[in-house]
């Protein structure tokens, strides 16, 4: 009997290396005993498992599922997976045999992992730790059912690229710092602060979007199982919100017209209470404070908060988008939603570091149309862009970038005051007043909307080229 000792439970690379060695050595599943190492000691129990693997051809889907299922807490998983890969070597159709008990187990385990991953993506809540050199840091505590941290960390890396964060679980921690993702040992809940201002905002927002007329308690429990509640700031409000649901429905019926997002009022009151700024705007911090009180156009009525630009005050390149989207409106930061994720990827391909850029928008409040529980993006009008230029001009005056890259038509209008097509401006470097250069390109969400893959790939290439041009000019 061969004994394999796995030092890191749930580590796919370790299991795969052992399984490869065993397969190459022709060791049948019944002749292997898999166990975890309590001490985290030596890798494999005997030399046969470290045998060279050669090329073993396994169905790709099985390998992908194994990578997820290895995170399952069932102690039998390494052995069960090995049995399946052993069988798959001789039976290419194995995964199609849906009545096979081992395949059935695999599918169910995979479903449990995918569900756990989905819940973790939805229910991790960060608490603010502090700020250093203009970069904020956050930490979150989460207790997933399975050991899924490594499966989920890349999602948070993409989504919260611009800040430093750590996610602590009982098994391991993921740390994103200085644009590097590392893993460390498990932690405890008391390593993460209990609450912070972000949490307050989140709770108020949750209260605001909670629609008593649509409460379906069973569906809510299914989507947000009780075990996650203790770490969700908004969960403590669920019971009172539900209890008051009937009265709120009545009030909604009576008022009939839509009510402004209550957070708007709360947010603004809070900001006004805390700050006594005059009209002096000498720094980006003053500017952010002033923007947060902006009522220059009606867009402030429904948005959660204004989103000021972000980045170093001495940035050589300023990127201007259209307006904050749904996520940006909640987090108060530009480009942290899906368009921001895509932008991060493209910036990387163009050799630009996001943290060295100043990112802002032509319009500082999110414009949307409520549709059920969702808020659908609406383009700002030319008038709204023109009114908001007051802020953009102040950001330009403070940062004094050498190059401005406009993302999309609204940004182009915001910067130039003229409505021109991107096509007519693209591919050239234009001069703005004050010796600033302008590069006009597309908005990342344009790529997200393109159904034609080939066209999207071409457009993406051109987008990267436009950004690379900005990099070269700045150098
Ligand atoms: N789209 C934008 O134009 N700006 C953002 O900040 C996010 C999405």
Boltz pocket constraint, residues with backbone or C-beta under 6 A from the ligand:
constraints:
  - pocket:
      binder: B
      contacts: [[A, 321], [A, 322], [A, 323], [A, 324], [A, 325], [A, 328], [A, 333], [A, 334], [A, 335], [A, 336], [A, 337], [A, 339], [A, 340], [A, 360], [A, 361], [A, 407], [A, 443]]
      max_distance: 6.0
